[in-house]
């Protein structure tokens, strides 16, 4: 092994003819000589070498626009950045490895703050982070720690696989399933409110389903970063009072919650306008768009939460949740009524005692477990009812607990979800694939690293360094109309 | 199996590329068993391995194992060969070479553990992204012809020169930027953009012909189909490549 050996790549039999690492380093650094074309041809067929070269090429770059952004591989506190999950107006979220506790976390790196107020803002951010960290609730993302890092701040959080409620809603899981997840998210939000925190940017993208199926509210707007002229949040979900320049409180979260739920149920938001005066006018008139096929009580509950004057909304998010859950009950009585009628008919036909028992049963579906013939028939008669009715019929008190049985999609394991998204709903899968830039599809990403915190922050289509130019990298404009919203959904001037 | 005599001819053979002499000396000292050098190398190694391995599998056990295997590979010569540390030629920084070697070890280990290299590398490109409200008509079109489109795309890709395909893979599937590819290729990023655009156009043209042939559609129909599908070419490429 001497002479010109270093110029060629030396196939090592145990590594399937792959070039040695020096050659890969050379290639990534642009320092190959003779064997360049051969190396490229090898990359074409060898995913492992492609991975190595790509990682090296990313590491040895690092200049230009993204100079201040830590790269995957960098150390932040005790955490090792693994990959970028998404970015938003406030910062970038990475999947990171915590070697001390030997687990993966989501690490949100908040942009360095600028200007004189930076210091006090940092203090406030950390104070709010502490409040969030104390808030242990299954439906709120767990914050492990918040630390200053140089002139930025990082937050280490529970890594939640997702999908988001938006993605869930696109698989058309049925109203009951959606409602159940929203009620869960609402509980998380309510707990935050009771701890004195306001989310400020609630929307379907900011609720993620954990691998155990629970809905988890993420991306708390840890501080209102705005000056007087700045509205923080996502247009389309922001309460009208924020456009009037008032401060966000629990009731503005309630508004955003109602917009989100409405959107997931109806496929579009209740108001056509997204911002400013047009939105104020429209909200004052009340939702003009229809919300078809939902119980009137549910619609009324949402309409109240969407009132222009915060004082006219539900007194608290808990009150709204109670209404939402109660809205399921008329469905129960409807189902019960059908059952009673059916039972009476059977009774008339001579199936006496069973029918009486069924008619008396408060929980019509559980009758099927006992399986007396008439009750079975009754259960079958119920079966064609929409999932919503069936679910509420099972347990009127708490739709949440029963929905998973009525709608398997509701109890999602992310893998199941992806499978479902792929098979049941091709369009959903396709759109899923519309990667935000920088979140370009990278085959090496493990499945557990779905976009985490700032799904909000759809990375901009023209993300630095993508040099899109002639290449149609993304349907960026289609993804996020209104430049502002695409760059950082969180900060809107 | 000693470092000294083998190293010298190589040094004299080394090309003009900037030489990382200190790194090379460190490697040589390690190969000859110098204790201080070994300790220093181990420090570099302990930093390099997590960076290389954690992205493949975030677990201390995995990182430890990769570290062990890499140490072994670096310093223990297999029968009739020399220890791997002597492969380092001082061209790039030693730390980078170590990361590359660590990635190789990690990939092999992962494959041994999981049975398939593909499992780690090709998982979930689709997975992490968001949805937006799609145009229902386009979606229908896309859904209806997605299999044919994919097939045509794969066939068209297979027809490209390996080099072009490799660059497309790096760009679309590995997510390198045109700048990063430009550095590898010694070309300006706008040049890389042009290459990629040309490859992409050639691909689309080929896909168009195949679809027209296969589906028996008119030119206009294929056009609107491609318009719908073509905008997603990068996505499809990410999946196919």
Boltz contact constraints between the chains, C-beta under 6 A:
constraints:
  - contact:
      token1: [A, 2]
      token2: [B, 9]
      max_distance: 6.0
  - contact:
      token1: [A, 2]
      token2: [B, 10]
      max_distance: 6.0
  - contact:
      token1: [A, 6]
      token2: [B, 89]
      max_distance: 6.0
  - contact:
      token1: [A, 20]
      token2: [B, 87]
      max_distance: 6.0
  - contact:
      token1: [A, 21]
      token2: [B, 97]
      max_distance: 6.0
  - contact:
      token1: [A, 21]
      token2: [B, 100]
      max_distance: 6.0
  - contact:
      token1: [A, 21]
      token2: [B, 101]
      max_distance: 6.0
  - contact:
      token1: [A, 22]
      token2: [B, 89]
      max_distance: 6.0
  - contact:
      token1: [A, 24]
      token2: [B, 100]
      max_distance: 6.0
  - contact:
      token1: [A, 25]
      token2: [B, 92]
      max_distance: 6.0
  - contact:
      token1: [A, 25]
      token2: [B, 96]
      max_distance: 6.0
  - contact:
      token1: [A, 25]
      token2: [B, 97]
      max_distance: 6.0
  - contact:
      token1: [A, 25]
      token2: [B, 100]
      max_distance: 6.0
  - contact:
      token1: [A, 26]
      token2: [B, 91]
      max_distance: 6.0
  - contact:
      token1: [A, 29]
      token2: [B, 92]
      max_distance: 6.0
  - contact:
      token1: [A, 30]
      token2: [B, 183]
      max_distance: 6.0
  - contact:
      token1: [A, 30]
      token2: [B, 184]
      max_distance: 6.0
  - contact:
      token1: [A, 30]
      token2: [B, 186]
      max_distance: 6.0
  - contact:
      token1: [A, 31]
      token2: [B, 17]
      max_distance: 6.0
  - contact:
      token1: [A, 40]
      token2: [B, 163]
      max_distance: 6.0
  - contact:
      token1: [A, 40]
      token2: [B, 166]
      max_distance: 6.0
  - contact:
      token1: [A, 41]
      token2: [B, 162]
      max_distance: 6.0
  - contact:
      token1: [A, 43]
      token2: [B, 166]
      max_distance: 6.0
  - contact:
      token1: [A, 44]
      token2: [B, 162]
      max_distance: 6.0
  - contact:
      token1: [A, 44]
      token2: [B, 165]
      max_distance: 6.0
  - contact:
      token1: [A, 44]
      token2: [B, 166]
      max_distance: 6.0
  - contact:
      token1: [A, 47]
      token2: [B, 121]
      max_distance: 6.0
  - contact:
      token1: [A, 48]
      token2: [B, 107]
      max_distance: 6.0
  - contact:
      token1: [A, 48]
      token2: [B, 117]
      max_distance: 6.0
  - contact:
      token1: [A, 50]
      token2: [B, 174]
      max_distance: 6.0
  - contact:
      token1: [A, 51]
      token2: [B, 121]
      max_distance: 6.0
  - contact:
      token1: [A, 52]
      token2: [B, 100]
      max_distance: 6.0
  - contact:
      token1: [A, 52]
      token2: [B, 103]
      max_distance: 6.0
  - contact:
      token1: [A, 54]
      token2: [B, 170]
      max_distance: 6.0
  - contact:
      token1: [A, 54]
      token2: [B, 174]
      max_distance: 6.0
  - contact:
      token1: [A, 54]
      token2: [B, 176]
      max_distance: 6.0
  - contact:
      token1: [A, 56]
      token2: [B, 100]
      max_distance: 6.0
  - contact:
      token1: [A, 57]
      token2: [B, 176]
      max_distance: 6.0
  - contact:
      token1: [A, 57]
      token2: [B, 180]
      max_distance: 6.0
  - contact:
      token1: [A, 57]
      token2: [B, 184]
      max_distance: 6.0
  - contact:
      token1: [A, 61]
      token2: [B, 180]
      max_distance: 6.0
  - contact:
      token1: [A, 73]
      token2: [B, 51]
      max_distance: 6.0
  - contact:
      token1: [A, 80]
      token2: [B, 50]
      max_distance: 6.0
  - contact:
      token1: [A, 80]
      token2: [B, 54]
      max_distance: 6.0
  - contact:
      token1: [A, 82]
      token2: [B, 54]
      max_distance: 6.0
  - contact:
      token1: [A, 82]
      token2: [B, 55]
      max_distance: 6.0
  - contact:
      token1: [A, 97]
      token2: [B, 54]
      max_distance: 6.0
  - contact:
      token1: [A, 97]
      token2: [B, 58]
      max_distance: 6.0
  - contact:
      token1: [A, 99]
      token2: [B, 60]
      max_distance: 6.0
  - contact:
      token1: [A, 102]
      token2: [B, 60]
      max_distance: 6.0
  - contact:
      token1: [A, 104]
      token2: [B, 58]
      max_distance: 6.0
  - contact:
      token1: [A, 167]
      token2: [B, 131]
      max_distance: 6.0
  - contact:
      token1: [A, 170]
      token2: [B, 131]
      max_distance: 6.0
  - contact:
      token1: [A, 418]
      token2: [B, 127]
      max_distance: 6.0
  - contact:
      token1: [A, 426]
      token2: [B, 143]
      max_distance: 6.0
  - contact:
      token1: [A, 427]
      token2: [B, 134]
      max_distance: 6.0
  - contact:
      token1: [A, 427]
      token2: [B, 139]
      max_distance: 6.0
  - contact:
      token1: [A, 427]
      token2: [B, 143]
      max_distance: 6.0
  - contact:
      token1: [A, 428]
      token2: [B, 131]
      max_distance: 6.0
  - contact:
      token1: [A, 430]
      token2: [B, 142]
      max_distance: 6.0
  - contact:
      token1: [A, 431]
      token2: [B, 131]
      max_distance: 6.0
  - contact:
      token1: [A, 431]
      token2: [B, 132]
      max_distance: 6.0
  - contact:
      token1: [A, 431]
      token2: [B, 134]
      max_distance: 6.0
  - contact:
      token1: [A, 432]
      token2: [B, 126]
      max_distance: 6.0
  - contact:
      token1: [A, 432]
      token2: [B, 129]
      max_distance: 6.0
  - contact:
      token1: [A, 432]
      token2: [B, 131]
      max_distance: 6.0
  - contact:
      token1: [A, 433]
      token2: [B, 126]
      max_distance: 6.0
  - contact:
      token1: [A, 433]
      token2: [B, 235]
      max_distance: 6.0
  - contact:
      token1: [A, 435]
      token2: [B, 129]
      max_distance: 6.0
  - contact:
      token1: [A, 440]
      token2: [B, 175]
      max_distance: 6.0
  - contact:
      token1: [A, 441]
      token2: [B, 125]
      max_distance: 6.0
  - contact:
      token1: [A, 441]
      token2: [B, 238]
      max_distance: 6.0
  - contact:
      token1: [A, 442]
      token2: [B, 175]
      max_distance: 6.0
  - contact:
      token1: [A, 443]
      token2: [B, 121]
      max_distance: 6.0
  - contact:
      token1: [A, 443]
      token2: [B, 122]
      max_distance: 6.0
  - contact:
      token1: [A, 443]
      token2: [B, 125]
      max_distance: 6.0
  - contact:
      token1: [A, 443]
      token2: [B, 173]
      max_distance: 6.0
  - contact:
      token1: [A, 444]
      token2: [B, 121]
      max_distance: 6.0
  - contact:
      token1: [A, 445]
      token2: [B, 124]
      max_distance: 6.0
  - contact:
      token1: [A, 446]
      token2: [B, 123]
      max_distance: 6.0
  - contact:
      token1: [A, 447]
      token2: [B, 123]
      max_distance: 6.0
  - contact:
      token1: [A, 447]
      token2: [B, 124]
      max_distance: 6.0
  - contact:
      token1: [A, 447]
      token2: [B, 127]
      max_distance: 6.0
  - contact:
      token1: [A, 450]
      token2: [B, 127]
      max_distance: 6.0
  - contact:
      token1: [A, 450]
      token2: [B, 128]
      max_distance: 6.0
  - contact:
      token1: [A, 451]
      token2: [B, 128]
      max_distance: 6.0
  - contact:
      token1: [A, 455]
      token2: [B, 130]
      max_distance: 6.0
  - contact:
      token1: [A, 465]
      token2: [B, 177]
      max_distance: 6.0
  - contact:
      token1: [A, 465]
      token2: [B, 179]
      max_distance: 6.0
  - contact:
      token1: [A, 466]
      token2: [B, 177]
      max_distance: 6.0
  - contact:
      token1: [A, 467]
      token2: [B, 177]
      max_distance: 6.0
  - contact:
      token1: [A, 467]
      token2: [B, 178]
      max_distance: 6.0
  - contact:
      token1: [A, 467]
      token2: [B, 189]
      max_distance: 6.0
  - contact:
      token1: [A, 469]
      token2: [B, 193]
      max_distance: 6.0
  - contact:
      token1: [A, 470]
      token2: [B, 193]
      max_distance: 6.0
  - contact:
      token1: [A, 470]
      token2: [B, 197]
      max_distance: 6.0
  - contact:
      token1: [A, 471]
      token2: [B, 196]
      max_distance: 6.0
  - contact:
      token1: [A, 471]
      token2: [B, 197]
      max_distance: 6.0
  - contact:
      token1: [A, 473]
      token2: [B, 234]
      max_distance: 6.0
  - contact:
      token1: [A, 475]
      token2: [B, 231]
      max_distance: 6.0
  - contact:
      token1: [A, 479]
      token2: [B, 132]
      max_distance: 6.0
